[in-house]
């Protein structure tokens, strides 16, 4: 399963001191926090890869939209500290008793078609809860038994790069980054509509020609910081939300 993701990303409109940049900046001087995600992978019934990616992305959105993450909520300080530094996400895997212990910790479990992902409030990079710290981050891969269907053009799509080979965990973290960028770019009204609809989204791999169009269309783009698996600055995900889509950009099918 995937690796630690310290991925930083950028959009055409992000300020110089964005938390989504691969270059060192003032945010690197802040205490670093991480958003933990745990995917349930039972030996006999692992989830499909795309289902896991989509569920992880929704889990990030559910946490961001939760009332405990805003204002004077019990998670708000941790979320602010996390967003004031680098935006880091770590995906770990659990099964059986490990999963039951993870579910006992404060967090939110999000269920997809079959996948289950639990997201937790951010923790210091060096301060993981014991029951999460001992979970593994590598050693398991996920596959799709059948190619995913073409995405609905009216539903947000997180387009994955066709040029990069990422582990399932790495891709889950990247999908979460893409969803977070889309969330930040939306108006309050659009955010509320997306939340009230249950955060519908799809994750697909773009074909090469469509990828070139997506990365130059002004949509939010995730760029990896290069700490794990892939080269720094690599474009990993484009967040194609209909509300952010330029008129000239048409929805395309993907793998």
N, C-alpha and C positions, 0 to 999 in steps of 0.2 A: 504494500500500500504506500501511499505517497510520502513525500518528504516534507520537511519544514519549508514553508514558503515565506520568504522575506521579500516578496515581489513588490515592486513599486511601479506605479503606472502614471500616465499623464493624459491629458486631453489638450485640444487646441487652445482651451481657455484657462488652463490651470495656472495659478500664480507661481512665482519662482520658488517659494518655500513650501510647495505642495508636499503632502505626505506621500504622494505617488510620483517620486522621482528616483532615478537610479544614482544620480550624482550626490555626493555628500552635501549636507546642508545643516541648518540650525536644528532641524528636528532630530538629527543624529545625536545631539548633545543632551536631549531629554532622556529621562528614564524610559527604557523600551518595554512595551507591553505586547502581548500576543493574544489573538482570539482563538481559543481552542475549539476544534470540531472533532467529534468522534463518530465514525461510521460503524454501524453494526454489520459484522461479516461473520455469519455462522458458517461453519465448514460445509454443511449439507445444502445450504441455500444462500449463496452470496448474491447480492443485488447485481443487476446489469449496470454496466459502466455509465451509460447515459443517464439512467435513473439516479444513480449516486451523485453524478455531477449536478443534475437539476435540483436534487433535494438539498445538496450542500449550498447551492446558490440561494435557494429559498430560505434556508436556515439563517443565513447571514441577514437577509432582509427582515425576517421575522424578529430577530434580535434588535436590529436597528429601529424597527417600528414599535417595539414593546414599550409600554409606558414606564417600565422600570429603567429604561435606558435614557430617559429624558428628564429634564427639569431636576427635581429633587428625588427622583427615583433611586432605588437602592443600588442599581448598577450604573447610574449616570456618571459618577465620578470616574469609575474604571473605564467607561466608554470614552469619556473626554480625554483622559490621560492616554489612552490607546490612540485616539485620533490625533492628538497633539504631537505624537512621535511618529515613527514609521508605522505603516499599516501592515502588520504581520498576521498571518493566519497559519495555524498548524493543524494538519489532519492526522489523526491517529485512528487505529482500528481496535475494536473490542468484540468479544463474543461471550455468551454464557454469563458466568459470574462477574466477569470484567464489565460487561455491559450493564448488569444490574447495579453494580457499584457506581458506575458513571451516572446512571439515571438517578441515583440517590443524591447527587450533588446539584446545587442550584443551576438551572439551565432550562433549555426548551428542546424537546424532541420534535422533529419535523419528519413526517412520513410521506414518501413518494408513492409510486406504483407498488413497489416492494421495499425500496431502500428506507432505512431509518438513519437519520443523522441528528445527533444532539449537539447543540451549540451552547457554549458557556460564556458568561461575562468575561471580558479580558482579564488576564493575569500578568504580573511581571514576568519578563522573559526568564528570570531566575527564580520564580516563585510559584511553580506549578503545584496544584493539589496533588498529594501523594498518589491517589487512585488514578489520576490522569497521567502523571509523570512516568509511570511504569508501563504505560501502554505503548505498543510498538508503532513505528512510523514507516516501516519498510517490510517487504517480504511477501506482499500479496498484490496480485493484479486482478483487474476486473475486465470483463469483456461484454459485448453486446451479442446476444444469441442471434439477432437479426438486425440488419441495417435499420437505423431509425427512419421514420417517415419524414417527408419534407415538412418543414415547419409552417405553421399557420402565419401568414403575413401580418395578421392583426395582433399577434402575441409577441412580446419581447423575445428576441433571440440573442443568446450569448454565443457568438461565432468564435470557434477555436481555430487557431492557426493550422493550416494544412502542412506547414513546413517543419513542425516541431514534434518530437516524440517524447511525450510526458507520461510519467507514471499516473495511475488513477488518482492517488492522493494529491500529487502536484496539480493535476488538472482540476480537481475539486476546489483546491485553494484558489486557482486562477479564475474559475467560474464565480466563486464568491467575490473576488476582487471586481470582476466585471459587473456583477449585480450591484455592488456597493457604489461603483462609479455612476451607474445609471440612476440609482436612488439619489445621489448627491446632485445630479444635474436636473432632476425633475422639480417642478413647482410643488408647493404644498398640496394643491388641489390634485395634481397628477399622482403624487405619492399616495394620498388618501384613496384615490380610485383604485390604484394597483393593490394596495393593502386590502381594501374591502372586497376585491375580487379573489383574494387568496394568493396573490403574487404568482399569477400564471407566467410561465416562461419556458423556453426550450433551450437546450444546448446542442449545437451542431458544429461539425467541422466544415468550414467553407471550402469550396473548390478554389484553386489558385487564382483564377481570373477574378472571381468575386472577392477574394481576400484583398487583392490589390486595390479594388474599388473601395472596400470597407475601410481600410486603413488610411485612406486619403479623403474620406468623406466628412471629417469633422465630428465623428462620433467618439464617445469615450473609448480609449485604447489602453489596455494593460501592457506595461513594459516591464519585463523582469529585471530584478536587480542583479541576477547572476550568482546568487549565493548557493543555489542547488540546481543540478540537472542541466540547465541551459545557459547559454552565454548572456552576459549582462546586456540590457537594452533590447532584447528580443521581444517582439510584439507577440503576445500570447492569446489575447481575447479582445474582441470588439463588442461593445454593448450596444446592440441595435434595438433600442426601444422605439416603438412607433411615434411617440411624442417627441423624440429627439432626432428622428430621421429626416435628413434633408429631402426636399421634394424630388430631387433628381435621383435619389437612391431608391432602387426598386428591390423588393425582397427576392431572394434567389433561393433555390434549393441547396441543400448541402448533404454531406454524408453523415 
